[in-house]
Amino acid sequence: MSASAIQSVIDSVAVGMFLLLPLASGMALVLFGRDVKRRSGPIGRGRLITGNVLGVLFLLSLLAPKSASAGPNGIGKGTRSNAGMTGNTQ
């Protein structure tokens, strides 16, 4: 396999993980919530921590970058933004 093919596979796996993580953590949070509602009695520290961790994981997964190749300002790496520049055509 060439280096570009390996990089393509890595990019595909990364995008798949970014798409799968919110779905999986959201489903786990819903199932956990149903389980907590079904049980009677106090929730306990372990379930409280588990619920909080699942909630934070779900919210953080929604903040995952849209593109693995995006730079800090959302523009892809290696590209130039000519917004507001005059006379500079590339």
BABA-966701 format. One record per residue: residue in one letter; chain; x, y, z of N, C-alpha, C in turn. Coordinates in steps of 0.02 Angstrom, whole numbers, plus 50000, padded with zeros to 5 digits. Example, Ala and Ser with C-alpha at 12.3 -4.5 7.8 and 13.67 -1.06 7.14 Angstrom:
2
+---+---+-------+-------+-------+-------+-------+-------+-------+-------+-------+
: r : c :   npx :   npy :   npz :  capx :  capy :  capz :   cpx :   cpy :   cpz :
+---+---+-------+-------+-------+-------+-------+-------+-------+-------+-------+
: A : A : 50660 : 49716 : 50390 : 50615 : 49775 : 50390 : 50660 : 49835 : 50390 :
: S : A : 50642 : 49888 : 50354 : 50684 : 49947 : 50357 : 50645 : 50002 : 50394 :
+---+---+-------+-------+-------+-------+-------+-------+-------+-------+-------+
This chain:
90
+---+---+-------+-------+-------+-------+-------+-------+-------+-------+-------+
: r : c :   npx :   npy :   npz :  capx :  capy :  capz :   cpx :   cpy :   cpz :
+---+---+-------+-------+-------+-------+-------+-------+-------+-------+-------+
: M : A : 50042 : 49940 : 50000 : 50000 : 50000 : 50000 : 50044 : 50062 : 50000 :
: S : A : 50024 : 50111 : 49962 : 50061 : 50173 : 49960 : 50044 : 50217 : 50020 :
: A : A : 50084 : 50267 : 50031 : 50074 : 50312 : 50088 : 50008 : 50350 : 50082 :
: S : A : 49989 : 50368 : 50021 : 49925 : 50405 : 50012 : 49865 : 50359 : 50025 :
: A : A : 49872 : 50295 : 50008 : 49817 : 50248 : 50021 : 49810 : 50236 : 50096 :
: I : A : 49866 : 50231 : 50131 : 49863 : 50222 : 50204 : 49833 : 50284 : 50237 :
: Q : A : 49853 : 50343 : 50214 : 49825 : 50405 : 50241 : 49750 : 50409 : 50228 :
: S : A : 49728 : 50386 : 50170 : 49657 : 50385 : 50154 : 49618 : 50339 : 50201 :
: V : A : 49646 : 50282 : 50217 : 49614 : 50235 : 50263 : 49610 : 50266 : 50333 :
: I : A : 49664 : 50297 : 50355 : 49665 : 50329 : 50420 : 49614 : 50385 : 50424 :
: D : A : 49608 : 50425 : 50371 : 49559 : 50479 : 50369 : 49488 : 50451 : 50372 :
: S : A : 49476 : 50397 : 50336 : 49409 : 50366 : 50336 : 49391 : 50340 : 50405 :
: V : A : 49438 : 50309 : 50438 : 49426 : 50283 : 50506 : 49413 : 50340 : 50554 :
: A : A : 49451 : 50394 : 50548 : 49442 : 50452 : 50593 : 49373 : 50483 : 50583 :
: V : A : 49353 : 50491 : 50521 : 49286 : 50520 : 50507 : 49232 : 50473 : 50533 :
: G : A : 49241 : 50409 : 50524 : 49193 : 50361 : 50550 : 49187 : 50364 : 50625 :
: M : A : 49242 : 50373 : 50659 : 49241 : 50378 : 50732 : 49206 : 50443 : 50754 :
: F : A : 49219 : 50498 : 50718 : 49185 : 50561 : 50736 : 49110 : 50556 : 50725 :
: L : A : 49089 : 50516 : 50677 : 49017 : 50507 : 50665 : 48987 : 50457 : 50714 :
: L : A : 49025 : 50406 : 50732 : 48999 : 50353 : 50775 : 48997 : 50373 : 50849 :
: L : A : 49044 : 50414 : 50871 : 49048 : 50431 : 50942 : 48985 : 50466 : 50968 :
: P : A : 48958 : 50517 : 50935 : 48897 : 50548 : 50961 : 48838 : 50499 : 50960 :
: L : A : 48834 : 50458 : 50910 : 48779 : 50410 : 50905 : 48783 : 50359 : 50962 :
: A : A : 48842 : 50331 : 50972 : 48851 : 50279 : 51024 : 48843 : 50308 : 51094 :
: S : A : 48871 : 50367 : 51107 : 48865 : 50396 : 51174 : 48793 : 50419 : 51187 :
: G : A : 48759 : 50444 : 51137 : 48689 : 50463 : 51145 : 48644 : 50404 : 51159 :
: M : A : 48656 : 50349 : 51123 : 48617 : 50288 : 51136 : 48630 : 50261 : 51206 :
: A : A : 48694 : 50262 : 51227 : 48711 : 50238 : 51294 : 48679 : 50282 : 51347 :
: L : A : 48676 : 50347 : 51336 : 48645 : 50393 : 51384 : 48570 : 50380 : 51389 :
: V : A : 48536 : 50369 : 51333 : 48464 : 50355 : 51333 : 48450 : 50289 : 51369 :
: L : A : 48489 : 50237 : 51353 : 48479 : 50173 : 51385 : 48493 : 50177 : 51460 :
: F : A : 48544 : 50214 : 51479 : 48559 : 50222 : 51550 : 48502 : 50259 : 51585 :
: G : A : 48475 : 50311 : 51553 : 48419 : 50348 : 51582 : 48358 : 50304 : 51592 :
: R : A : 48344 : 50261 : 51544 : 48287 : 50215 : 51551 : 48298 : 50166 : 51609 :
: D : A : 48360 : 50143 : 51615 : 48376 : 50096 : 51669 : 48369 : 50130 : 51738 :
: V : A : 48390 : 50192 : 51743 : 48385 : 50228 : 51806 : 48311 : 50241 : 51824 :
: K : A : 48271 : 50256 : 51774 : 48199 : 50268 : 51787 : 48164 : 50204 : 51811 :
: R : A : 48185 : 50147 : 51784 : 48154 : 50083 : 51802 : 48168 : 50062 : 51874 :
: R : A : 48226 : 50079 : 51898 : 48246 : 50058 : 51965 : 48213 : 50101 : 52018 :
: S : A : 48197 : 50069 : 52074 : 48168 : 50107 : 52130 : 48223 : 50117 : 52182 :
: G : A : 48215 : 50168 : 52221 : 48264 : 50181 : 52273 : 48315 : 50233 : 52252 :
: P : A : 48362 : 50246 : 52296 : 48413 : 50297 : 52280 : 48459 : 50275 : 52223 :
: I : A : 48484 : 50324 : 52188 : 48526 : 50310 : 52129 : 48596 : 50287 : 52150 :
: G : A : 48627 : 50319 : 52196 : 48694 : 50300 : 52218 : 48748 : 50338 : 52180 :
: R : A : 48806 : 50340 : 52211 : 48861 : 50379 : 52181 : 48886 : 50350 : 52115 :
: G : A : 48890 : 50285 : 52110 : 48915 : 50254 : 52049 : 48872 : 50270 : 51988 :
: R : A : 48807 : 50266 : 51996 : 48762 : 50283 : 51941 : 48762 : 50358 : 51926 :
: L : A : 48770 : 50398 : 51978 : 48773 : 50471 : 51967 : 48835 : 50489 : 51926 :
: I : A : 48891 : 50460 : 51944 : 48953 : 50474 : 51907 : 48949 : 50446 : 51836 :
: T : A : 48921 : 50387 : 51828 : 48913 : 50357 : 51761 : 48869 : 50401 : 51717 :
: G : A : 48813 : 50425 : 51744 : 48769 : 50469 : 51706 : 48803 : 50533 : 51686 :
: N : A : 48840 : 50562 : 51733 : 48875 : 50625 : 51717 : 48929 : 50615 : 51664 :
: V : A : 48966 : 50560 : 51670 : 49018 : 50546 : 51620 : 48987 : 50535 : 51551 :
: L : A : 48933 : 50498 : 51548 : 48900 : 50487 : 51483 : 48874 : 50553 : 51454 :
: G : A : 48846 : 50595 : 51497 : 48821 : 50660 : 51473 : 48876 : 50704 : 51447 :
: V : A : 48931 : 50708 : 51483 : 48988 : 50749 : 51461 : 49019 : 50720 : 51397 :
: L : A : 49025 : 50654 : 51394 : 49051 : 50622 : 51333 : 49008 : 50638 : 51273 :
: F : A : 48942 : 50635 : 51282 : 48898 : 50651 : 51226 : 48905 : 50724 : 51204 :
: L : A : 48907 : 50770 : 51252 : 48913 : 50841 : 51234 : 48981 : 50856 : 51202 :
: L : A : 49034 : 50826 : 51227 : 49100 : 50837 : 51198 : 49104 : 50806 : 51128 :
: S : A : 49070 : 50751 : 51117 : 49072 : 50720 : 51051 : 49037 : 50764 : 50998 :
: L : A : 48991 : 50806 : 51021 : 48958 : 50851 : 50974 : 49004 : 50908 : 50954 :
: L : A : 49055 : 50922 : 50995 : 49103 : 50975 : 50980 : 49162 : 50951 : 50939 :
: A : A : 49163 : 50888 : 50919 : 49218 : 50861 : 50881 : 49226 : 50900 : 50816 :
: P : A : 49287 : 50907 : 50792 : 49298 : 50945 : 50731 : 49261 : 50916 : 50671 :
: K : A : 49239 : 50960 : 50628 : 49201 : 50939 : 50569 : 49246 : 50903 : 50519 :
: S : A : 49309 : 50921 : 50517 : 49355 : 50890 : 50470 : 49421 : 50879 : 50505 :
: A : A : 49450 : 50820 : 50494 : 49514 : 50804 : 50526 : 49570 : 50848 : 50498 :
: S : A : 49561 : 50876 : 50439 : 49614 : 50917 : 50409 : 49602 : 50991 : 50418 :
: A : A : 49553 : 51010 : 50457 : 49539 : 51081 : 50466 : 49590 : 51112 : 50513 :
: G : A : 49610 : 51172 : 50498 : 49657 : 51209 : 50540 : 49619 : 51241 : 50598 :
: P : A : 49654 : 51282 : 50638 : 49623 : 51312 : 50697 : 49566 : 51360 : 50681 :
: N : A : 49566 : 51390 : 50621 : 49513 : 51436 : 50603 : 49461 : 51405 : 50557 :
: G : A : 49462 : 51338 : 50551 : 49413 : 51303 : 50511 : 49431 : 51297 : 50438 :
: I : A : 49487 : 51327 : 50417 : 49509 : 51323 : 50348 : 49556 : 51264 : 50343 :
: G : A : 49549 : 51225 : 50290 : 49591 : 51166 : 50282 : 49665 : 51183 : 50281 :
: K : A : 49706 : 51137 : 50304 : 49778 : 51148 : 50304 : 49803 : 51153 : 50233 :
: G : A : 49851 : 51196 : 50223 : 49882 : 51203 : 50158 : 49843 : 51248 : 50110 :
: T : A : 49789 : 51277 : 50133 : 49751 : 51322 : 50090 : 49761 : 51394 : 50114 :
: R : A : 49753 : 51440 : 50069 : 49760 : 51510 : 50086 : 49692 : 51544 : 50078 :
: S : A : 49678 : 51586 : 50125 : 49617 : 51626 : 50121 : 49635 : 51695 : 50095 :
: N : A : 49608 : 51715 : 50039 : 49622 : 51780 : 50011 : 49566 : 51830 : 50026 :
: A : A : 49528 : 51818 : 50077 : 49472 : 51862 : 50094 : 49500 : 51930 : 50114 :
: G : A : 49476 : 51980 : 50082 : 49495 : 52049 : 50098 : 49560 : 52072 : 50066 :
: M : A : 49594 : 52030 : 50028 : 49655 : 52049 : 49996 : 49640 : 52069 : 49924 :
: T : A : 49673 : 52122 : 49902 : 49663 : 52144 : 49833 : 49729 : 52136 : 49795 :
: G : A : 49723 : 52119 : 49733 : 49781 : 52114 : 49690 : 49823 : 52051 : 49701 :
: N : A : 49801 : 52007 : 49743 : 49838 : 51946 : 49757 : 49797 : 51886 : 49733 :
: T : A : 49809 : 51866 : 49672 : 49771 : 51809 : 49646 : 49816 : 51749 : 49640 :
: Q : A : 49798 : 51696 : 49672 : 49837 : 51635 : 49670 : 49793 : 51576 : 49655 :
+---+---+-------+-------+-------+-------+-------+-------+-------+-------+-------+
